[in-house]
Amino acid sequence: MSPLEALTARQLPGLSLPETRIAREYLTAHAGEFETVEFQVRLGQQVDIGPQYGEEYRRMAALSSQRRADLVALAADVVTIVEVKERISLSALGQLLGYRTLWQAEHPDGRRVVLVVIGSGLSPDAPEVLTAYGVHVEVFP
């Protein structure tokens, strides 16, 4: 969807209402930078629990086991992977580094990948550590 379409949605896919507010503020600030945005982007492998289970259970297990990036914003030569947190902590670092690796493995098109975490609050030391690993931190109180 376009960034402007995302701004009109009551609640964004996979995000709570507080996370939706944060994501909207981010998209408002950066809408002109992106051509499209996608939510709950599945990355990585799925778990197969085996043929002894029904197809519906296998499908649910596969989907629930796969990683999901909150927001992926695309531009011509840049992919921006965004993790949305009410309170930004160091846990976002592992998620984003993992998402970047999985994205690059699944999309070897050479686009530059930018990592961003957005939230309404910050845990102590989080900004310093996240930025040291190249993650952009944006707070929308």
N, C-alpha and C positions, 0 to 999 in steps of 0.2 A: 504494500500500500504506500501511498505517498505520505510524506510527513504531515501534510495538512489534513489528510483523511484521519490520521492517528489522533490529531488534536481534537477532532470532533467526537470521538468515541467516548461513551460514558465510562467504560472500564476497558483497559487494554488487555489483550489476551495473556493469561497466565500471571497477571499482576494484581495485587490487592489494591484497594482504593487508595491508600496512602502511597503505594508505589506508583500507581497510575498518575497521581498528582505530580510526583517527582519526575517521572518520565515525560509528562506533558511540558513541564517547565524546561527540561533539557531540550526537548524537541522545539519548543518555542525559541529558545536561544540559538539553536543550531539548524533549524529547518532548511535554510538556504544552502547548507553544505551537503545535503543528501538528496539522492534521486528517489530512493525507496527505503522503507524501513520494514523489518519483519520482526515478529515477536515469537518467543518460545521456539527458537531455531534449534532443531535437533542436530546433535553432533556426536560422532563416535559410534561405537558398536552397540548393538542391542544384545540382551541375554536371551537365549532360547532355553526354556525350562524343559523341553523335551516332548516327544510325541505321546507320552503317557497322559498329557493334559489336553483338554479340549482346545480347539483353535482360538476361541475367544480368550481363554486364560493365557494362552501363549502370546496372543497379540497384546494383551494388557501388560504382561510381564516384559515383553520386548519394548513397548513404548515407555513404560515407567522406569526402565533401567537405563535408557539413553539419556545422555547429558542434554541440557537445554539452556542455551544462552537467552537471557531475558530479551535483549534487543540487538539486532544486527542492522546497521545502517550502511547502505551502499552508495558509493559515488563511482565515477569512472575508473579511478585508479586506486581507491582507498576503501577498505572495509573497516568499519568501526564496530567493535564488539563492546556492548555496554552491559554492565551488571548493575542492577537497581537494588539498593538496600535502604531500609529506613535509617539504619545506623551503620555507617561504613566501618568495617573492621578488617583485620588482616586476612580473614577467610576469603575475601574477594580476590586476593592475590592468586591463590591456588586455582580458584575457579577460572579466572581470566587467562592465566598462563596455559592451563589445560585447554580452554576453548580455542586459544590461538593455535596451539599445536594441532588440534583436531581439525580446525578450519583449513589450515594450510595443507594438511594431508588430503582433505576431501576436495579442495579447490586450488589446485596448483597453477593458478593463472598468473601468479606473480604480483598480484595487488598487494600493496602495503597494508598491514594490519595494525590498526590503532586500538589500544585497550583503554577503556574508560570505566570508572565506577562513579555512580551518582547516588546521592542520598540526602537526607535531611539533617543528619548528625554524624559526628565522627568519634570513633574510639581513640584513646590516646595512642600516639605513635603511628597510627595508621597512615596519615598522609606522607610522613617522611619515608616509611618503608615502601609504600606503594609507588611513590614517585621515583624512588631509587631503582625500581624495576621497570620503569618506563610507563607506568599506569597513570593516566590523567585522572585527577580527583576533582569532582565538582559537587558543591554542596548547595542545596536549595532548601533553606530552613522554612 
